[in-house]
Amino acid sequence: MPRLSIVRSVFLASSLAYGCGGEPRADPQLGLVPPGLKPVRVEIRCANNTITVNVVPWTVRLRRGDPTEWILLPNSTPDSIVVESKAAGPPWPYPPGRRVGNRATPARADRMEPNVRPGLYRYSITGVCEYDGRADTVVIDPDMDVMN
């Protein structure tokens, strides 16, 4: 019987953290999602020499200090994604480094630089699709818009 209550506790925490669409829900009392967290849902599907990509939102809008996380949706073909700043354009608004995520653990960026300027920042999301006996690297080029 104790095993059943442990499973129930995990399910309850999981259902509080994520809504039906897989989108994080804030619950300040439980501390599951930090205030201002901006989720980006990433889906990459590969099969039969076709690659389909869906990133929502394409341009994530942030206020200074907002953390961001990139959620790899469960039906995606790649096992993981890498999120990083693009070389061209303004410097990344977060501390340098690549963010790696998978279906269980989103890639995450927080501790935005305090002196970040408002504007458009370019970054890439990369995943590797292995299908039909081949591997294709998929590079996606969305944006983030930092506002005052």
Secondary structure by P-SEA (a helix, b strand, c coil): caaaaaaaaaaaaaaaacccccbbbbbccccccccbbbbbbbbbbbcccbbbbbbcccbbbbcccbbbbbbbcccccccbbbbbbbcccccccccbbbbbbccccccccccccccccbbbbbbbbbbbbbcccbbbbbbbbbbbbbcc
